[in-house]
């Protein structure tokens, strides 16, 4: 039980050592058939070659080693030990684990030669800001602040409609239609009358025309000519692209009825769907790199302008808005985009490479390098991850050396035990 407790440490210290037990076992079997093994057996008891090959290698190793054998481990790395030499179902000898290879303090001791063969690499836990990159799909949308609906403020007949179609680009002030409105005509006549009278009522009449949506230029023209116009021009209130044309020549339009929809596309939005788990590192003003699938090979730098306060119940993502300049109109509405957002904060945290953290299924551990070939498992509490690093919130101090290569994920402590036991006995088997 004491031996089993001591080997409850961590994962294999090398990718190759994940199969250390197999390698050790495969090399251990033919070792008994070497010339040195036959000579030793014959000198000891006059055994023939077949008997010498049947003798467990572990026993011969133990006889030539002054260290005390603590137990024998399964050569395949399975969680099975034995106090005496034995073979597994495949006929491979169990490998001895010697005193001194497992320390009483819960550490494992590995010889320098074994460390070199298994390619173990270590690094120090560092403290600093955790750089993160959040990747999310996005789609180009209209900037809703740059949308305009062209409608009348009084009932009117559309006498003519300009040759403006959906998709056409118009400039501010461009005539869209000529209309006749009895209410507007009456207000214009009143304005002319007030101007001729020279009283102070002209200002109120002018304000009435403005409230009815008559452009300022046309009001000035009425004031200059002192003559009311029967037909009034309906002009584009802003420059942009015509998204929808509902005006039809000869129709009777009610007050408030939309006739055109115009959008200024000189700036568009990219709406990215960021996973809920990554939202904590995303902030307004964060730098974002946007790549549009319709324009391969191009990437534009922008910034996050808004994080919407809602998570989709089905996709578990939140919408993040990025304002993107579009002066030449190349970015079309509903284009797909790939977004990379620089996340994280400036707070310094203890962090190690992702490969240093082992997930056993019910806990997270790292393998500490204790120096002089000694290693120990340390349970940790990981936090955020980003750019190949993981935050360690508890269990590890800055400057602690941990193993970064030759580890792999294990799903149970039994596998964890067997993997480390395989490392501790690999050299003896070889």
BAFI-918129 format. One line per field, with one value per residue (C-alpha): residue number from 1; x, y, z. Coordinates in nm, 4 decimals. Example, Ala and Ser with C-alpha at 12.3 -4.5 7.8 and 13.67 -1.06 7.14 Angstrom:
pos: 1; 2;
px: 1.2300; 1.3670;
py: -0.4500; -0.1060;
pz: 0.7800; 0.7140;
//
This chain:
pos: 1; 2; 3; 4; 5; 6; 7; 8; 9; 10; 11; 12; 13; 14; 15; 16; 17; 18; 19; 20; 21; 22; 23; 24; 25; 26; 27; 28; 29; 30; 31; 32; 33; 34; 35; 36; 37; 38; 39; 40; 41; 42; 43; 44; 45; 46; 47; 48; 49; 50; 51; 52; 53; 54; 55; 56; 57; 58; 59; 60; 61; 62; 63; 64; 65; 66; 67; 68; 69; 70; 71; 72; 73; 74; 75; 76; 77; 78; 79; 80; 81; 82; 83; 84; 85; 86; 87; 88; 89; 90; 91; 92; 93; 94; 95; 96; 97; 98; 99; 100; 101; 102; 103; 104; 105; 106; 107; 108; 109; 110; 111; 112; 113; 114; 115; 116; 117; 118; 119; 120; 121; 122; 123; 124; 125; 126; 127; 128; 129; 130; 131; 132; 133; 134; 135; 136; 137; 138; 139; 140; 141; 142; 143; 144; 145; 146; 147; 148; 149; 150; 151; 152; 153; 154; 155; 156; 157; 158; 159; 160; 161; 162; 163; 164; 165; 166; 167; 168; 169; 170; 171; 172; 173; 174; 175; 176; 177; 178; 179; 180; 181; 182; 183; 184; 185; 186; 187; 188; 189; 190; 191; 192; 193; 194; 195; 196; 197; 198; 199; 200; 201; 202; 203; 204; 205; 206; 207; 208; 209; 210; 211; 212; 213; 214; 215; 216; 217; 218; 219; 220; 221; 222; 223; 224; 225; 226; 227; 228; 229; 230; 231; 232; 233; 234; 235; 236; 237; 238; 239; 240; 241; 242; 243; 244; 245; 246; 247; 248; 249; 250; 251; 252; 253; 254; 255; 256; 257; 258; 259; 260; 261; 262; 263; 264; 265; 266; 267; 268; 269; 270; 271; 272; 273; 274; 275; 276; 277; 278; 279; 280; 281; 282; 283; 284; 285; 286; 287; 288; 289; 290; 291; 292; 293; 294; 295; 296; 297; 298; 299; 300; 301; 302; 303; 304; 305; 306; 307; 308; 309; 310; 311; 312; 313; 314; 315; 316; 317; 318; 319; 320; 321; 322; 323; 324; 325; 326; 327; 328; 329; 330; 331; 332; 333; 334; 335; 336; 337; 338; 339; 340; 341; 342; 343; 344; 345; 346; 347; 348; 349; 350; 351; 352; 353; 354; 355; 356; 357; 358; 359; 360; 361; 362; 363; 364; 365; 366; 367; 368; 369; 370; 371; 372; 373; 374; 375; 376; 377; 378; 379; 380; 381; 382; 383; 384; 385; 386; 387; 388; 389; 390; 391; 392; 393; 394; 395; 396; 397; 398; 399; 400; 401; 402; 403; 404; 405; 406; 407; 408; 409; 410; 411; 412; 413; 414; 415; 416; 417; 418; 419; 420; 421; 422; 423; 424; 425; 426; 427; 428; 429; 430;
px: 0.0000; 0.2855; 0.4387; 0.1071; 0.0576; 0.4006; 0.3506; 0.0203; 0.1892; 0.1326; 0.1350; 0.4211; 0.7074; 0.7563; 0.5335; 0.7490; 0.7234; 0.3524; 0.4631; 0.7546; 0.6017; 0.5565; 0.9080; 1.0525; 0.8628; 0.9586; 1.3223; 1.3138; 1.2076; 1.5012; 1.7467; 1.7519; 1.8640; 2.1803; 2.5157; 2.5694; 2.2407; 2.3216; 2.6652; 2.5337; 2.2629; 2.4944; 2.7504; 2.4877; 2.3021; 2.3938; 2.0623; 2.0274; 1.9485; 1.5736; 1.5642; 1.7745; 1.5326; 1.2397; 1.4018; 1.2491; 1.4799; 1.3763; 1.5222; 1.8552; 1.8554; 1.7784; 2.0606; 2.3128; 2.1753; 2.2399; 1.9293; 1.6199; 1.3247; 1.0073; 0.7660; 0.7190; 0.5035; 0.3091; 0.5283; 0.2325; 0.1772; -0.1423; -0.2333; -0.1108; 0.1868; 0.3234; 0.5469; 0.7183; 0.8365; 0.5614; 0.4553; 0.1624; -0.0886; 0.1347; 0.4343; 0.6199; 0.8073; 0.6947; 0.9548; 1.1154; 1.0864; 1.3888; 1.4250; 1.5370; 1.3387; 1.0307; 1.0897; 0.8949; 0.8005; 0.5788; 0.8310; 0.9661; 1.3381; 1.4500; 1.8073; 1.9713; 2.0031; 1.6343; 1.5463; 1.7579; 1.6069; 1.2486; 1.3002; 1.1640; 1.1508; 1.0738; 1.0053; 0.9352; 0.5889; 0.5815; 0.3734; 0.2357; -0.0731; -0.2396; -0.2601; -0.5706; -0.7142; -1.0857; -1.1864; -1.5470; -1.7528; -1.9212; -2.1434; -2.1543; -2.4583; -2.5829; -2.5024; -2.8534; -2.7583; -2.7113; -3.0506; -3.3138; -3.6770; -3.8095; -4.1765; -4.4209; -4.5588; -4.8812; -5.1019; -4.9818; -5.0110; -4.6867; -4.6866; -4.3505; -4.0846; -3.7171; -3.5257; -3.3959; -3.4007; -3.3051; -2.9262; -2.8700; -2.6438; -2.7877; -2.6448; -2.8070; -3.0512; -3.1086; -3.4758; -3.6603; -4.0149; -4.2434; -4.5598; -4.8727; -5.0058; -5.3090; -5.1905; -4.8417; -4.9771; -5.2085; -4.9201; -4.7043; -4.9788; -5.0163; -4.6425; -4.6439; -4.9382; -4.7651; -4.4509; -4.6454; -4.8187; -4.4815; -4.6020; -4.4356; -4.6557; -4.4245; -4.1866; -4.4673; -4.5760; -4.2206; -4.1964; -4.5169; -4.3644; -4.0552; -4.2720; -4.4454; -4.1083; -4.0571; -3.6814; -3.5228; -3.4026; -3.7538; -3.8845; -3.6155; -3.7191; -4.0832; -3.9694; -3.7610; -4.0297; -4.3189; -4.5113; -4.6413; -4.5356; -4.7994; -4.5575; -4.2971; -3.9806; -3.9134; -3.5333; -3.2891; -3.2193; -2.8769; -2.6235; -2.6283; -2.7628; -3.1321; -3.2308; -3.5989; -3.8200; -4.1892; -4.2900; -4.5001; -4.5829; -4.9445; -4.9999; -5.1667; -4.9283; -5.0540; -4.8662; -4.5978; -4.6081; -4.2484; -4.1546; -3.7785; -3.5228; -3.1688; -2.8588; -2.5209; -2.2746; -1.9564; -1.9372; -2.0767; -2.0958; -1.9458; -2.1532; -1.9426; -2.0864; -1.8495; -1.8840; -2.0136; -1.6997; -1.4765; -1.6794; -1.4940; -1.1815; -1.3522; -1.3923; -1.5117; -1.2250; -1.0360; -0.8479; -1.0046; -0.8746; -1.1469; -1.1091; -1.3929; -1.4443; -1.5508; -1.2173; -0.9535; -0.6061; -0.7186; -0.7378; -0.8597; -0.7832; -1.0734; -1.2021; -1.4899; -1.7523; -2.0298; -2.0993; -2.4690; -2.6210; -2.7755; -2.6602; -2.8446; -3.0208; -2.9463; -2.5971; -2.4702; -2.3006; -2.3216; -2.3116; -2.0078; -2.0175; -1.7206; -1.7410; -1.5711; -1.5027; -1.6289; -1.5627; -1.5452; -1.8441; -1.6532; -1.7938; -2.1365; -2.4175; -2.4430; -2.0843; -1.9305; -1.6326; -1.3741; -1.2929; -0.9974; -1.0340; -0.7455; -0.8827; -0.7579; -0.6613; -0.3459; -0.3592; -0.0522; -0.1276; 0.0806; 0.0755; 0.2305; 0.2108; -0.1052; 0.0947; 0.2046; -0.1456; -0.2762; -0.6467; -0.7051; -1.0807; -1.1491; -0.8537; -0.5880; -0.2208; 0.1226; 0.4512; 0.6963; 1.0679; 1.2184; 1.5760; 1.8335; 1.6050; 1.3132; 0.9573; 0.6299; 0.2670; 0.1035; -0.2702; -0.3583; -0.6636; -0.6435; -0.8184; -0.8333; -0.6450; -0.4985; -0.2226; -0.0895; -0.0802; -0.3093; -0.3615; -0.2904; -0.5144; -0.3991; -0.1398; 0.1666; 0.4002; 0.5893; 0.9297; 0.8355; 0.9722; 0.7199; 0.7357; 0.6030; 0.6704; 0.6183; 0.2837; -0.0525; -0.4087; -0.5258; -0.8845; -0.8397; -0.5999; -0.5404; -0.3965; -0.2003; -0.0483; 0.0383; 0.1951; 0.4286; 0.5057; 0.6054; 0.8509; 0.9951; 1.0695; 1.1509; 1.5257; 1.5312; 1.3433; 1.5786;
py: 0.0000; 0.2363; 0.1764; 0.2282; 0.5531; 0.6784; 0.6200; 0.8121; 1.1123; 1.2074; 1.1182; 0.9702; 1.2189; 1.1642; 1.0954; 0.7941; 0.6858; 0.6520; 0.3162; 0.2762; -0.0328; -0.1943; -0.1072; -0.2287; -0.5536; -0.6174; -0.5591; -0.7569; -1.0893; -1.1377; -1.0126; -1.3582; -1.5152; -1.3042; -1.4865; -1.3230; -1.4608; -1.8166; -1.8130; -1.6807; -1.9447; -2.2332; -2.1195; -2.0901; -2.4139; -2.5874; -2.4980; -2.5519; -2.2685; -2.3290; -2.3075; -1.9930; -1.8275; -1.9173; -1.7505; -1.4073; -1.1254; -0.9325; -1.1995; -1.1861; -0.8094; -0.8150; -1.0591; -0.8248; -0.5101; -0.4307; -0.2127; -0.3567; -0.4288; -0.2636; -0.4420; -0.5529; -0.3576; -0.4625; -0.4314; -0.2981; -0.0083; -0.1528; -0.0662; -0.3981; -0.4680; -0.7809; -0.8368; -1.1284; -1.1818; -1.2898; -1.2795; -1.1106; -1.3027; -1.2377; -1.3988; -1.0736; -1.0413; -0.7869; -0.5144; -0.4474; -0.1098; -0.0459; 0.1366; 0.4914; 0.5202; 0.6177; 0.8583; 0.8491; 1.2125; 1.1189; 1.1992; 0.9828; 0.9675; 0.9297; 0.8761; 1.1314; 0.8708; 0.7958; 1.1651; 1.2077; 0.9054; 1.0102; 1.3702; 1.5351; 1.9140; 2.1549; 2.5249; 2.7741; 2.8962; 3.2648; 3.5605; 3.8063; 3.9068; 3.6118; 3.6805; 3.5309; 3.5220; 3.4552; 3.3263; 3.3543; 3.3493; 3.6703; 3.8249; 4.1722; 4.3778; 4.7278; 4.9965; 5.0608; 5.4193; 5.4865; 5.3660; 5.6119; 5.5564; 5.8141; 5.8881; 6.1764; 6.3844; 6.4573; 6.2705; 6.3173; 6.1909; 6.0765; 6.2414; 6.1044; 5.8772; 5.9151; 5.6382; 5.5079; 5.1342; 4.9019; 4.8814; 5.2226; 5.4717; 5.8175; 6.1345; 6.3585; 6.5975; 6.3785; 6.4058; 6.0811; 6.1782; 6.4743; 6.4866; 6.6900; 6.7373; 6.9591; 7.0216; 7.1234; 7.3431; 7.5234; 7.5791; 7.7185; 7.9599; 8.0811; 8.1363; 8.3495; 8.5532; 8.6210; 8.7265; 8.9755; 9.1171; 9.1786; 9.0816; 8.8572; 8.5636; 8.4597; 8.2916; 8.0693; 7.9808; 7.8867; 7.6620; 7.4888; 7.3983; 7.2621; 7.0465; 6.9039; 6.7854; 7.0391; 7.0720; 7.4001; 7.4748; 7.4614; 7.6849; 7.9395; 7.9189; 7.9920; 8.2886; 8.4251; 8.3857; 8.4796; 8.2071; 7.8785; 7.5658; 7.3084; 7.0127; 6.9494; 6.7427; 6.4526; 6.4340; 6.1846; 6.2872; 6.1194; 5.9604; 5.5837; 5.2748; 5.2286; 4.9123; 4.9257; 5.1230; 5.1204; 5.4343; 5.3816; 5.6564; 5.7768; 5.6205; 5.7943; 5.7867; 5.8301; 6.0320; 5.8121; 5.5497; 5.4476; 5.5108; 5.4383; 5.2821; 5.4158; 5.2935; 5.4597; 5.1700; 5.3730; 5.1954; 4.8503; 4.6224; 4.2776; 4.0794; 3.8011; 3.5127; 3.4708; 3.1568; 3.2183; 3.0677; 3.3248; 3.6351; 3.7138; 3.8084; 4.0263; 4.3984; 4.7044; 4.8636; 4.5356; 4.4982; 4.2655; 4.1166; 4.0622; 3.8388; 3.8194; 3.4963; 3.6880; 3.8752; 3.6077; 3.7152; 4.0383; 4.1118; 4.4355; 4.5659; 4.7154; 4.7349; 4.5910; 4.8613; 4.6771; 4.3546; 4.2764; 4.1899; 3.8602; 3.5014; 3.2905; 3.0043; 2.7524; 2.8406; 2.9758; 3.2631; 3.6395; 3.8956; 4.1194; 4.4167; 4.5486; 4.8729; 4.8343; 5.1265; 5.0538; 5.3650; 5.1830; 4.9563; 4.6285; 4.4718; 4.3504; 4.2908; 3.9294; 3.8414; 3.5807; 3.6811; 3.5228; 3.7323; 3.7157; 3.9261; 4.0085; 3.9133; 3.9033; 4.1799; 4.3383; 4.1638; 3.9451; 3.5789; 3.2645; 3.0619; 2.7528; 2.5954; 2.3977; 2.0788; 2.0964; 2.0432; 1.6856; 1.6160; 1.2933; 1.3187; 1.4429; 1.6727; 1.8760; 1.8164; 1.9242; 1.7406; 1.9488; 1.9180; 1.8909; 1.8809; 1.5992; 1.3796; 1.3968; 1.4699; 1.5069; 1.5547; 1.8765; 1.9351; 2.2770; 2.4888; 2.6075; 2.9163; 3.0864; 2.9603; 3.1485; 3.1307; 2.8010; 2.9055; 2.8323; 3.0380; 2.8591; 3.0083; 2.7887; 2.5216; 2.6627; 2.9533; 3.1683; 3.0214; 2.6583; 2.4250; 2.1942; 1.9298; 2.0627; 1.7790; 1.4059; 1.4296; 1.3146; 1.3198; 1.0397; 0.9769; 0.8042; 0.7921; 0.4224; 0.5075; 0.7879; 0.5493; 0.2911; 0.5461; 0.6802; 0.3323; 0.2420; 0.5311; 0.4417; 0.0864; 0.1349; 0.1550; -0.1595; -0.3515; -0.2288;
pz: 0.0000; 0.0777; -0.2635; -0.4341; -0.2464; -0.3436; -0.7130; -0.7206; -0.8847; -1.2479; -1.6142; -1.8138; -1.8367; -2.2110; -2.5078; -2.5717; -2.2079; -2.2467; -2.3881; -2.1512; -1.9967; -2.3387; -2.4455; -2.1207; -2.1413; -2.5030; -2.4246; -2.1031; -2.2591; -2.4993; -2.2364; -2.0777; -2.4015; -2.4333; -2.3980; -2.0589; -1.9304; -2.0385; -1.8829; -1.5547; -1.5387; -1.6199; -1.3632; -1.0975; -1.1375; -1.4611; -1.6236; -1.9967; -2.2359; -2.2250; -1.8447; -1.8535; -2.0916; -1.8665; -1.5646; -1.4886; -1.5855; -1.2774; -1.0548; -1.2310; -1.2125; -0.8452; -0.7808; -0.9394; -0.7734; -0.4074; -0.3822; -0.2212; -0.4477; -0.3227; -0.5574; -0.9165; -1.1592; -1.4667; -1.7810; -1.9812; -1.7441; -1.5978; -1.2351; -1.0993; -0.8738; -0.7109; -0.4085; -0.5897; -0.9487; -1.1882; -1.5518; -1.7168; -1.9371; -2.2388; -2.0693; -2.0045; -1.6764; -1.4184; -1.3753; -1.0339; -0.8669; -0.6447; -0.3194; -0.3937; -0.7149; -0.5153; -0.2288; 0.0943; 0.0408; -0.2515; -0.5237; -0.8003; -0.8738; -1.2351; -1.3468; -1.5802; -1.8535; -1.8439; -1.8549; -2.1650; -2.3386; -2.2696; -2.3854; -2.0717; -2.0937; -1.8105; -1.7736; -1.4980; -1.4091; -1.4961; -1.3812; -1.6319; -1.8310; -2.0025; -2.3753; -2.5338; -2.8831; -2.9211; -3.2637; -3.3740; -3.6939; -3.8004; -4.0636; -4.2202; -4.1253; -4.1944; -3.9441; -3.8138; -3.7298; -4.1018; -4.2231; -4.3499; -4.4424; -4.6870; -4.6107; -4.6426; -4.3579; -4.5456; -4.7897; -5.1452; -5.5029; -5.6679; -6.0088; -6.1227; -5.9720; -6.0618; -6.2357; -5.9044; -5.8451; -5.5638; -5.5421; -5.6960; -5.5239; -5.4586; -5.3150; -5.0608; -5.2275; -5.5332; -5.6483; -5.5911; -5.6913; -5.7710; -5.5641; -5.5201; -5.1691; -5.1031; -4.7480; -4.8560; -5.1344; -4.8913; -4.6462; -4.9270; -5.0344; -4.6765; -4.6543; -4.9721; -4.8440; -4.5128; -4.6949; -4.9067; -4.6001; -4.4441; -4.1000; -3.8470; -3.9345; -4.2217; -3.9779; -3.8460; -4.1994; -4.2912; -3.9853; -4.0927; -4.4311; -4.2572; -4.0325; -4.3400; -4.4705; -4.7477; -4.8121; -4.7009; -5.0543; -5.1890; -4.9093; -4.9964; -5.3610; -5.2662; -5.0565; -5.3435; -5.6131; -5.3819; -5.5619; -5.4245; -5.6145; -5.7010; -5.7210; -5.4555; -5.5101; -5.2741; -5.2292; -5.0754; -4.7149; -4.7191; -4.9514; -4.9741; -5.1453; -5.2173; -5.0313; -5.1207; -5.3589; -5.2728; -5.4601; -5.7745; -6.0185; -5.9807; -5.6388; -5.3490; -5.0513; -4.7002; -4.4428; -4.2833; -4.5571; -4.6516; -5.0135; -5.0124; -4.7761; -4.8083; -4.6253; -4.5904; -4.6372; -4.5884; -4.2531; -4.1744; -3.8746; -3.8318; -3.5840; -3.4299; -3.2264; -2.9313; -2.7146; -2.3652; -2.2087; -2.3824; -2.2997; -1.9774; -2.1707; -2.4334; -2.3680; -2.5572; -2.7427; -2.7843; -3.1097; -3.3648; -3.6878; -3.9486; -4.2556; -4.5088; -4.6979; -5.0066; -5.0065; -4.9398; -4.8434; -4.6802; -4.3088; -4.1561; -3.8107; -3.6168; -3.2604; -3.0623; -3.0258; -2.8422; -2.6521; -2.6554; -2.3150; -2.4158; -2.4678; -2.7206; -2.5434; -2.8160; -2.9386; -2.6027; -2.7828; -2.7446; -3.0222; -3.0353; -3.2711; -3.4651; -3.6651; -4.0023; -4.2420; -4.5939; -4.8026; -5.1359; -5.0665; -5.1121; -4.7981; -4.8920; -4.6489; -4.5242; -4.6189; -4.3895; -4.1773; -3.9495; -3.6430; -3.4055; -3.0923; -2.8585; -2.5178; -2.1602; -1.9234; -1.7902; -1.4524; -1.3922; -1.3227; -1.2698; -1.5904; -1.7475; -2.0955; -2.1737; -2.2087; -1.8451; -1.7037; -1.6856; -1.6573; -1.4626; -1.4855; -1.1341; -1.0775; -1.2580; -1.1816; -1.2978; -1.2515; -1.0522; -1.1166; -0.7668; -0.8961; -0.8928; -1.0997; -0.8554; -0.9687; -0.7825; -0.8818; -0.7690; -0.7812; -0.9257; -1.0016; -1.3640; -1.4945; -1.8312; -2.1331; -2.4235; -2.6827; -2.5531; -2.1867; -1.8928; -1.5793; -1.2494; -0.9833; -0.6968; -0.6258; -0.7989; -0.7302; -0.9752; -1.0606; -0.9910; -1.2578; -1.4183; -1.6895; -2.0200; -2.2603; -2.2417; -2.0646; -2.1928; -2.0701; -1.8432; -1.7460; -1.4115; -1.1201; -1.1856; -1.5261; -1.3673; -1.1161; -1.3768; -1.6086; -1.3420; -1.2147; -1.5707; -1.5714; -1.2338; -1.3399; -1.7079; -1.6544; -1.4427; -1.7113; -1.9800;
//
